[in-house]
């Protein structure tokens, strides 16, 4: 980040408190040299972190991690912040998976329950059931590791999930509150 042009901060998206360097939160930017239309504490909605590390080239500017998600995409399940991009990252490890999925969040008693509907390639539906069960077990283990809770995964027929133009709406929250 060019600190002579932009002042970057990381805030807690809920409390709006500035977080210490190295913490992950929402990126907020203030332009320092724009005169006609300055941005003052512009909330980007990107989740990332800022840190200082010695650079091989000798520069001492603050660095920013690649954004891991957006606050407007984030949902909370049993106290855990989850981003749809985490689900996409987990899916990339499985060649049988397509990039088409839907996340359903429901209440089950006092806890939240997550069910991921996932389109898989046509050849998997024609393979033996043992392979499907093995894939489900591997996916469940991967998702549990990444998300810190165990979701239900349901394999659905190819081309059965809705397609979106523009930004895909991947999360259906059926808990009755925002």
Residue frames as a rotation matrix with the C-alpha (Angstrom) as fourth column:
UNK 1
0.590 0.807 0.000 0.00
0.807 -0.590 0.000 0.00
0.000 0.000 -1.000 0.00
UNK 2
-0.328 -0.675 0.661 1.47
0.617 -0.683 -0.391 3.36
0.716 0.279 0.640 -0.96
UNK 3
0.071 0.374 -0.925 1.20
0.992 -0.125 0.025 5.04
-0.106 -0.919 -0.380 2.43
UNK 4
-0.805 -0.344 -0.483 2.09
0.311 -0.938 0.151 8.47
-0.505 -0.029 0.863 1.04
UNK 5
-0.839 0.543 -0.040 -1.11
-0.274 -0.357 0.893 8.34
0.470 0.760 0.448 -1.08
UNK 6
0.203 0.938 -0.281 -3.52
-0.275 0.330 0.903 6.19
0.940 -0.106 0.324 0.97
UNK 7
-0.629 -0.258 0.733 -4.02
-0.773 0.106 -0.626 5.66
0.084 -0.960 -0.266 4.68
UNK 8
-0.095 0.551 -0.829 -5.23
-0.282 0.784 0.553 2.08
0.955 0.286 0.081 5.17
UNK 9
-0.511 0.035 0.859 -6.86
-0.856 0.074 -0.512 0.70
-0.081 -0.997 -0.008 8.31
UNK 10
-0.598 0.415 -0.685 -8.42
0.137 0.896 0.423 -2.58
0.789 0.159 -0.593 9.35
UNK 11
-0.532 0.502 0.682 -11.61
-0.835 -0.446 -0.323 -2.38
0.143 -0.741 0.656 11.40
UNK 12
-0.848 0.450 0.281 -13.97
0.288 0.836 -0.467 -4.81
-0.445 -0.315 -0.838 13.06
UNK 13
-0.815 0.518 0.260 -16.99
0.124 -0.282 0.951 -4.71
0.566 0.808 0.166 10.69
UNK 14
0.074 0.895 -0.440 -19.45
0.786 0.219 0.578 -5.01
0.613 -0.389 -0.688 13.59
UNK 15
0.397 0.044 -0.917 -18.02
0.830 -0.443 0.338 -2.59
-0.391 -0.895 -0.213 16.17
UNK 16
0.826 -0.172 0.536 -16.13
0.293 -0.681 -0.671 -0.34
0.481 0.711 -0.512 13.69
UNK 17
0.784 -0.621 -0.007 -13.17
-0.223 -0.291 0.930 -0.36
-0.580 -0.728 -0.367 16.12
UNK 18
0.462 -0.732 -0.500 -9.70
-0.773 -0.056 -0.632 -0.15
0.435 0.679 -0.592 14.55
UNK 19
0.992 -0.129 -0.005 -7.91
0.121 0.915 0.386 -3.49
-0.046 -0.383 0.923 14.90
UNK 20
0.369 -0.927 -0.072 -4.21
-0.374 -0.219 0.901 -3.92
-0.851 -0.305 -0.428 15.63
UNK 21
0.098 -0.458 -0.884 -1.79
-0.995 -0.016 -0.102 -4.50
0.032 0.889 -0.457 12.77
UNK 22
-0.871 -0.458 -0.177 -1.83
-0.471 0.881 0.044 -8.11
0.136 0.122 -0.983 11.62
UNK 23
-0.516 0.775 0.365 -5.47
0.034 0.444 -0.895 -8.74
-0.856 -0.449 -0.256 12.58
UNK 24
-0.856 0.316 0.409 -7.97
0.480 0.193 0.856 -9.71
0.192 0.929 -0.317 9.89
UNK 25
-0.215 0.830 -0.514 -10.95
0.462 -0.377 -0.803 -7.41
-0.860 -0.410 -0.302 9.37
UNK 26
0.649 0.553 0.523 -12.56
0.731 -0.261 -0.631 -4.95
-0.212 0.791 -0.574 6.95
UNK 27
-0.475 -0.850 0.226 -10.28
0.875 -0.429 0.226 -2.70
-0.095 0.305 0.948 4.90
UNK 28
0.729 0.604 -0.322 -10.94
0.577 -0.795 -0.186 1.05
-0.368 -0.050 -0.928 5.26
UNK 29
-0.219 -0.829 0.514 -9.15
0.974 -0.220 0.060 3.57
0.063 0.513 0.856 3.03
UNK 30
0.699 0.293 -0.652 -8.57
0.323 -0.943 -0.077 7.33
-0.638 -0.157 -0.754 3.26
UNK 31
0.417 -0.561 0.715 -6.96
0.810 -0.128 -0.572 9.16
0.413 0.818 0.401 0.36
UNK 32
0.201 -0.459 -0.865 -4.29
0.741 -0.506 0.441 11.64
-0.640 -0.730 0.239 1.40
UNK 33
-0.729 -0.624 -0.282 -3.60
0.273 -0.642 0.716 13.52
-0.628 0.445 0.638 -1.84
UNK 34
-0.437 0.638 0.634 -6.93
0.825 0.005 0.565 13.65
0.357 0.770 -0.528 -3.71
UNK 35
-0.946 0.043 -0.320 -8.38
0.112 -0.886 -0.450 17.14
-0.303 -0.462 0.833 -3.57
UNK 36
-0.687 0.708 -0.164 -11.44
-0.601 -0.427 0.675 17.25
0.409 0.562 0.719 -5.81
UNK 37
0.468 0.867 -0.169 -13.11
-0.642 0.465 0.609 14.13
0.607 -0.176 0.775 -4.44
UNK 38
-0.598 -0.766 0.237 -11.30
-0.714 0.375 -0.591 12.68
0.364 -0.522 -0.772 -1.43
UNK 39
0.310 0.604 -0.734 -12.34
0.023 0.767 0.641 9.39
0.950 -0.216 0.224 0.15
UNK 40
-0.411 -0.388 0.825 -12.45
-0.791 -0.298 -0.535 9.59
0.453 -0.872 -0.185 3.91
UNK 41
-0.663 0.042 0.748 -12.61
-0.511 0.704 -0.493 6.28
-0.547 -0.709 -0.445 5.78
UNK 42
0.024 0.619 -0.785 -14.11
-0.971 0.200 0.128 4.51
0.236 0.760 0.606 2.78
UNK 43
-0.054 0.059 0.997 -15.34
-0.539 0.839 -0.079 1.06
-0.840 -0.542 -0.014 3.81
UNK 44
-0.558 -0.277 -0.782 -14.35
-0.829 0.227 0.511 -1.35
0.036 0.934 -0.356 1.04
UNK 45
0.577 0.757 0.307 -16.23
-0.798 0.603 0.012 -4.35
-0.176 -0.252 0.952 2.55
UNK 46
0.383 -0.542 -0.748 -13.14
-0.283 0.702 -0.654 -6.46
0.879 0.462 0.116 1.73
UNK 47
0.945 -0.136 0.298 -11.85
-0.244 0.314 0.918 -8.75
-0.219 -0.940 0.263 4.47
UNK 48
0.498 -0.860 -0.109 -8.06
0.233 0.254 -0.939 -8.78
0.835 0.442 0.327 4.65
UNK 49
0.762 -0.328 -0.558 -5.18
0.543 -0.145 0.827 -7.91
-0.353 -0.933 0.067 6.95
UNK 50
0.749 -0.598 0.285 -2.36
-0.285 -0.679 -0.676 -5.35
0.598 0.425 -0.679 6.93
UNK 51
0.833 -0.535 -0.144 1.14
0.431 0.461 0.776 -6.23
-0.348 -0.708 0.615 8.12
UNK 52
0.645 -0.737 -0.205 4.72
-0.763 -0.604 -0.229 -5.02
0.045 0.304 -0.952 8.03
UNK 53
0.761 -0.497 0.416 7.43
0.377 0.862 0.339 -7.36
-0.527 -0.101 0.844 6.94
UNK 54
-0.056 -0.852 -0.520 10.93
-0.354 -0.470 0.809 -6.71
-0.934 0.229 -0.275 5.74
UNK 55
0.928 0.373 0.003 10.91
-0.090 0.231 -0.969 -6.70
-0.362 0.899 0.248 1.95
UNK 56
0.315 -0.835 0.450 13.82
0.819 0.479 0.316 -7.98
-0.480 0.269 0.835 -0.15
UNK 57
0.224 -0.184 0.957 13.74
0.777 -0.558 -0.290 -4.75
0.588 0.809 0.018 -2.17
UNK 58
-0.745 -0.613 -0.263 14.18
0.629 -0.515 -0.583 -2.62
0.222 -0.599 0.769 0.97
UNK 59
-0.369 0.685 0.628 10.78
-0.209 -0.720 0.661 -0.91
0.905 0.113 0.409 0.95
UNK 60
-0.984 -0.011 -0.180 9.14
0.174 0.199 -0.964 -0.40
0.047 -0.980 -0.194 4.31
UNK 61
-0.519 0.853 0.060 5.55
-0.762 -0.493 0.419 0.22
0.387 0.171 0.906 3.21
UNK 62
-0.329 0.520 0.788 2.71
-0.574 0.553 -0.604 -1.66
-0.750 -0.651 0.116 4.86
UNK 63
-0.923 0.000 -0.384 1.55
-0.313 0.579 0.753 -4.76
0.223 0.815 -0.534 2.98
UNK 64
-0.069 0.968 0.243 -1.94
-0.926 0.029 -0.378 -6.13
-0.372 -0.250 0.894 2.45
UNK 65
-0.702 -0.041 0.711 -2.96
0.056 0.992 0.113 -9.79
-0.710 0.119 -0.694 2.14
UNK 66
-0.862 0.500 -0.079 -5.15
-0.053 0.067 0.996 -10.83
0.504 0.863 -0.032 -0.75
UNK 67
-0.351 0.801 0.486 -8.79
-0.937 -0.303 -0.177 -10.27
0.006 -0.517 0.856 0.32
UNK 68
-0.996 -0.033 0.084 -10.37
-0.044 0.990 -0.133 -13.49
-0.079 -0.136 -0.988 1.61
UNK 69
-0.326 0.942 0.078 -13.99
0.939 0.314 0.137 -12.39
0.105 0.118 -0.987 1.33
UNK 70
-0.636 0.228 0.737 -16.41
-0.035 -0.963 0.267 -9.53
0.771 0.144 0.621 1.75
UNK 71
-0.955 0.284 0.086 -18.38
-0.107 -0.058 -0.993 -8.44
-0.277 -0.957 0.086 4.77
UNK 72
-0.201 0.944 -0.260 -21.57
-0.928 -0.269 -0.257 -8.32
-0.312 0.190 0.931 2.71
UNK 73
0.035 0.161 -0.986 -21.07
-0.584 0.804 0.110 -11.99
0.811 0.572 0.123 1.71
UNK 74
-0.853 -0.517 -0.063 -20.17
-0.244 0.503 -0.829 -13.19
0.461 -0.693 -0.555 5.18
UNK 75
0.390 0.919 0.053 -22.61
-0.450 0.140 0.882 -15.16
0.803 -0.368 0.468 7.28
UNK 76
-0.531 -0.530 0.661 -22.29
-0.819 0.123 -0.560 -16.41
0.216 -0.839 -0.500 10.85
UNK 77
0.388 0.575 -0.720 -23.01
-0.297 0.818 0.493 -20.02
0.873 0.023 0.488 11.79
UNK 78
0.819 0.015 -0.574 -22.85
0.487 0.511 0.708 -20.98
0.304 -0.860 0.411 15.46
UNK 79
0.804 -0.460 -0.378 -20.46
0.005 -0.630 0.777 -18.09
-0.595 -0.626 -0.504 16.13
UNK 80
-0.204 -0.890 0.408 -18.15
0.550 0.240 0.800 -18.86
-0.810 0.387 0.441 13.18
UNK 81
0.229 0.186 -0.955 -17.70
-0.565 -0.774 -0.286 -16.29
-0.793 0.605 -0.072 10.38
UNK 82
-0.122 -0.183 0.976 -18.05
0.569 0.793 0.220 -18.02
-0.813 0.582 0.007 7.00
UNK 83
-0.158 0.011 -0.987 -17.44
-0.677 -0.729 0.101 -16.66
-0.719 0.685 0.122 3.51
UNK 84
0.860 0.491 0.138 -18.74
-0.217 0.597 -0.772 -18.33
-0.461 0.634 0.620 0.33
UNK 85
0.477 -0.754 -0.451 -15.18
-0.762 -0.100 -0.640 -18.01
0.438 0.649 -0.622 -1.01
UNK 86
-0.369 -0.582 0.724 -14.08
-0.852 0.523 -0.014 -20.57
-0.370 -0.623 -0.689 1.63
UNK 87
0.392 0.584 0.711 -16.55
-0.149 0.803 -0.577 -23.06
-0.908 0.120 0.402 0.15
UNK 88
0.933 -0.076 -0.352 -15.19
-0.356 -0.048 -0.933 -22.33
0.055 0.996 -0.072 -3.34
UNK 89
0.007 -0.998 0.060 -11.62
-0.981 -0.019 -0.192 -22.89
0.193 -0.058 -0.979 -2.11
UNK 90
-0.255 -0.047 0.966 -12.60
-0.549 0.829 -0.105 -26.24
-0.796 -0.557 -0.238 -0.63
UNK 91
0.716 0.645 0.267 -14.34
-0.130 0.498 -0.857 -27.30
-0.686 0.579 0.440 -3.84
UNK 92
0.557 -0.553 -0.620 -11.24
-0.823 -0.268 -0.500 -26.66
0.110 0.788 -0.605 -5.96
UNK 93
-0.413 -0.762 0.499 -9.62
-0.823 0.547 0.152 -29.70
-0.389 -0.348 -0.853 -4.37
UNK 94
-0.220 0.437 0.872 -12.19
0.106 0.899 -0.424 -32.04
-0.970 -0.001 -0.244 -5.95
UNK 95
-0.931 -0.208 -0.299 -12.15
-0.262 -0.184 0.947 -32.60
-0.252 0.961 0.117 -9.69
UNK 96
-0.659 0.742 0.123 -15.62
0.740 0.612 0.280 -34.20
0.132 0.276 -0.952 -9.53
UNK 97
-0.012 0.663 -0.749 -17.14
0.673 -0.549 -0.496 -30.93
-0.740 -0.509 -0.439 -8.29
UNK 98
0.009 0.095 0.995 -18.44
0.836 -0.546 0.045 -28.20
0.548 0.832 -0.085 -10.54
UNK 99
-0.917 -0.389 0.087 -18.32
0.285 -0.793 -0.538 -24.51
0.278 -0.469 0.839 -9.51
UNK 100
-0.274 0.906 0.321 -22.10
-0.419 -0.413 0.808 -24.56
0.865 0.087 0.493 -8.96
UNK 101
-0.623 0.084 -0.777 -23.30
0.664 0.581 -0.470 -24.82
0.412 -0.810 -0.418 -5.37
UNK 102
0.132 0.665 0.735 -25.85
-0.251 -0.695 0.673 -23.39
0.959 -0.274 0.075 -2.95
UNK 103
-0.872 -0.379 -0.309 -25.53
0.233 0.232 -0.944 -22.98
0.430 -0.896 -0.114 0.81
UNK 104
0.201 0.965 0.168 -28.67
-0.010 -0.170 0.985 -23.34
0.979 -0.200 -0.024 2.92
UNK 105
-0.898 -0.432 0.088 -28.63
-0.057 -0.085 -0.995 -22.23
0.437 -0.898 0.051 6.56
UNK 106
0.174 0.978 -0.113 -31.39
-0.066 0.126 0.990 -23.44
0.982 -0.165 0.086 8.88
UNK 107
-0.233 -0.127 0.964 -32.09
-0.955 -0.156 -0.252 -23.59
0.183 -0.980 -0.085 12.59
UNK 108
0.084 0.252 -0.964 -31.99
0.034 0.966 0.256 -27.02
0.996 -0.054 0.073 14.20
UNK 109
0.416 0.122 -0.901 -32.95
0.889 0.154 0.431 -26.58
0.191 -0.981 -0.044 17.82
UNK 110
0.770 -0.189 -0.610 -30.65
0.193 -0.841 0.505 -23.98
-0.608 -0.506 -0.611 19.34
UNK 111
-0.253 -0.968 -0.008 -27.93
0.167 -0.052 0.985 -24.48
-0.953 0.247 0.174 16.73
UNK 112
0.322 0.227 -0.919 -27.53
-0.821 -0.417 -0.391 -23.51
-0.472 0.880 0.052 13.11
UNK 113
0.170 -0.225 0.959 -27.27
0.328 0.931 0.160 -26.18
-0.929 0.288 0.232 10.44
UNK 114
-0.048 -0.273 -0.961 -25.57
-0.802 -0.563 0.200 -25.73
-0.595 0.780 -0.192 7.07
UNK 115
0.328 0.153 0.932 -26.41
0.390 0.877 -0.281 -27.81
-0.861 0.455 0.228 4.04
UNK 116
-0.320 -0.520 -0.792 -24.37
-0.606 -0.530 0.592 -27.42
-0.728 0.670 -0.145 0.86
UNK 117
0.694 0.509 0.509 -26.02
0.154 0.586 -0.796 -28.54
-0.703 0.631 0.328 -2.38
UNK 118
-0.170 -0.901 -0.400 -23.30
-0.528 -0.259 0.809 -29.30
-0.832 0.349 -0.432 -4.87
UNK 119
0.866 0.345 -0.363 -23.48
-0.478 0.353 -0.804 -30.13
-0.149 0.870 0.471 -8.54
UNK 120
-0.038 -0.882 0.470 -21.06
-0.264 0.463 0.846 -32.84
-0.964 -0.092 -0.250 -9.53
UNK 121
-0.589 -0.270 -0.762 -19.91
-0.787 -0.026 0.617 -34.03
-0.186 0.963 -0.197 -12.93
UNK 122
0.391 0.842 -0.373 -22.19
-0.910 0.414 -0.021 -36.38
0.136 0.347 0.928 -14.85
UNK 123
-0.054 -0.464 -0.884 -19.70
-0.361 0.834 -0.416 -39.23
0.931 0.297 -0.213 -14.77
UNK 124
-0.889 -0.284 0.359 -19.87
-0.421 0.195 -0.886 -39.39
0.182 -0.939 -0.293 -10.96
UNK 125
-0.090 0.940 0.328 -23.60
-0.911 0.056 -0.409 -40.10
-0.403 -0.336 0.851 -11.06
UNK 126
0.653 0.307 -0.693 -22.96
-0.636 0.718 -0.281 -43.09
0.411 0.624 0.665 -13.27
UNK 127
-0.451 -0.861 -0.235 -20.12
-0.477 0.455 -0.752 -44.42
0.754 -0.227 -0.616 -11.11
UNK 128
-0.146 0.353 -0.924 -20.64
0.557 0.801 0.218 -46.82
0.817 -0.483 -0.314 -8.28
UNK 129
0.768 0.588 0.254 -22.18
0.090 -0.491 0.867 -45.69
0.634 -0.643 -0.430 -5.00
UNK 130
0.551 -0.630 -0.547 -18.97
0.817 0.274 0.508 -46.48
-0.170 -0.727 0.665 -3.12
UNK 131
-0.465 -0.747 0.476 -17.17
0.833 -0.551 -0.051 -43.67
0.300 0.372 0.878 -5.01
UNK 132
0.084 0.584 0.807 -19.96
0.103 -0.811 0.576 -41.21
0.991 0.035 -0.129 -4.23
UNK 133
0.914 0.254 -0.316 -19.81
0.305 0.082 0.949 -42.10
0.267 -0.964 -0.002 -0.51
UNK 134
0.131 -0.958 -0.254 -16.01
0.976 0.080 0.201 -41.73
-0.173 -0.275 0.946 -0.51
UNK 135
-0.451 -0.235 0.861 -16.29
0.545 -0.836 0.058 -38.33
0.706 0.496 0.505 -2.19
UNK 136
0.520 0.734 0.436 -18.90
0.022 -0.522 0.853 -37.16
0.854 -0.434 -0.288 0.35
UNK 137
0.792 -0.281 -0.542 -16.70
0.607 0.271 0.747 -38.30
-0.063 -0.921 0.386 3.25
UNK 138
-0.255 -0.956 0.142 -13.64
0.967 -0.253 0.030 -36.52
0.008 0.145 0.989 1.82
UNK 139
-0.263 0.244 0.933 -15.61
0.302 -0.898 0.320 -33.33
0.916 0.367 0.163 1.15
UNK 140
0.796 0.604 -0.021 -17.16
0.176 -0.199 0.964 -33.35
0.578 -0.771 -0.265 4.62
UNK 141
0.446 -0.717 -0.535 -13.70
0.861 0.181 0.474 -33.72
-0.243 -0.673 0.699 6.19
UNK 142
-0.508 -0.671 0.540 -12.30
0.806 -0.592 0.022 -30.87
0.305 0.446 0.841 4.09
UNK 143
0.046 0.622 0.782 -15.21
0.122 -0.780 0.613 -28.54
0.991 0.067 -0.112 4.81
UNK 144
0.866 0.262 -0.425 -15.10
0.416 0.094 0.905 -29.36
0.277 -0.960 -0.027 8.52
UNK 145
0.037 -0.953 -0.302 -11.39
0.979 -0.026 0.201 -28.52
-0.199 -0.303 0.932 8.59
UNK 146
-0.657 -0.328 0.679 -11.80
0.583 -0.792 0.181 -25.21
0.478 0.515 0.711 6.73
UNK 147
-0.080 0.768 0.635 -15.09
-0.042 -0.639 0.768 -23.99
0.996 0.034 0.083 8.21
UNK 148
-0.890 -0.334 0.310 -14.66
-0.330 0.002 -0.944 -25.23
0.315 -0.942 -0.112 11.82
UNK 149
-0.194 0.820 0.539 -18.05
-0.647 0.306 -0.699 -26.97
-0.738 -0.484 0.470 11.77
UNK 150
-0.850 -0.121 0.512 -19.50
0.185 0.843 0.506 -29.99
-0.493 0.525 -0.694 9.97
UNK 151
-0.345 0.759 -0.553 -21.91
-0.858 -0.493 -0.142 -29.13
-0.380 0.425 0.821 7.15
UNK 152
0.203 0.445 0.872 -24.25
0.203 0.852 -0.482 -31.56
-0.958 0.275 0.082 5.44
UNK 153
-0.617 -0.390 -0.683 -23.31
-0.593 -0.340 0.730 -32.04
-0.517 0.856 -0.021 1.80
UNK 154
0.281 0.769 0.573 -25.88
0.099 0.571 -0.815 -33.10
-0.954 0.286 0.084 -0.75
UNK 155
-0.841 -0.539 0.042 -24.80
0.047 0.004 0.999 -34.05
-0.539 0.842 0.022 -4.27
UNK 156
0.239 0.951 -0.194 -27.32
-0.140 -0.164 -0.976 -32.88
-0.961 0.261 0.094 -6.86
UNK 157
0.446 0.033 0.895 -27.78
0.765 0.505 -0.400 -33.60
-0.465 0.862 0.200 -10.55
UNK 158
-0.701 -0.710 0.061 -25.71
0.603 -0.545 0.582 -31.67
-0.380 0.445 0.811 -13.08
UNK 159
-0.879 0.267 0.394 -27.36
0.072 -0.743 0.666 -28.42
0.471 0.614 0.634 -14.25
UNK 160
-0.061 0.913 -0.404 -30.04
0.818 0.277 0.504 -28.64
0.572 -0.300 -0.764 -11.52
UNK 161
-0.114 -0.026 -0.993 -29.03
0.803 -0.591 -0.076 -25.51
-0.585 -0.806 0.088 -9.57
UNK 162
0.856 0.517 -0.020 -30.08
0.434 -0.738 -0.517 -22.04
-0.282 0.433 -0.856 -10.64
UNK 163
-0.215 -0.883 0.418 -27.64
0.970 -0.243 -0.012 -20.05
0.112 0.403 0.908 -12.79
UNK 164
0.488 0.329 -0.808 -27.14
0.548 -0.837 -0.010 -16.35
-0.680 -0.438 -0.589 -12.15
UNK 165
0.350 -0.409 0.843 -26.29
0.679 -0.509 -0.529 -13.41
0.645 0.758 0.100 -14.34
UNK 166
0.301 -0.331 0.895 -23.92
-0.503 -0.852 -0.146 -11.04
0.810 -0.406 -0.423 -12.59
UNK 167
-0.616 -0.571 0.543 -23.12
-0.737 0.175 -0.653 -11.79
0.278 -0.802 -0.528 -8.97
UNK 168
-0.290 0.475 -0.831 -24.30
0.074 0.877 0.475 -15.24
0.954 0.076 -0.290 -7.94
UNK 169
0.080 0.395 0.915 -26.49
-0.950 -0.248 0.190 -15.53
0.302 -0.884 0.355 -4.87
UNK 170
-0.362 -0.425 -0.830 -25.03
-0.278 0.899 -0.339 -18.60
0.890 0.108 -0.443 -3.19
UNK 171
-0.978 -0.059 -0.200 -26.46
0.175 0.286 -0.942 -18.38
0.113 -0.956 -0.270 0.34
UNK 172
-0.071 0.988 0.136 -30.07
-0.125 -0.144 0.982 -18.97
0.990 0.053 0.134 1.37
UNK 173
-0.962 -0.253 0.100 -30.55
-0.102 -0.005 -0.995 -18.11
0.252 -0.967 -0.021 5.03
UNK 174
-0.149 0.960 -0.237 -33.75
0.050 0.247 0.968 -19.75
0.988 0.132 -0.085 6.27
UNK 175
-0.673 -0.188 -0.715 -33.22
0.678 0.230 -0.698 -18.92
0.296 -0.955 -0.027 9.97
UNK 176
0.346 0.937 0.047 -35.70
0.859 -0.337 0.387 -16.05
0.378 -0.093 -0.921 9.88
UNK 177
0.819 -0.144 -0.555 -33.28
0.172 -0.862 0.477 -13.29
-0.548 -0.486 -0.681 10.90
UNK 178
0.868 -0.495 0.029 -30.46
-0.167 -0.346 -0.923 -11.44
0.467 0.797 -0.383 9.26
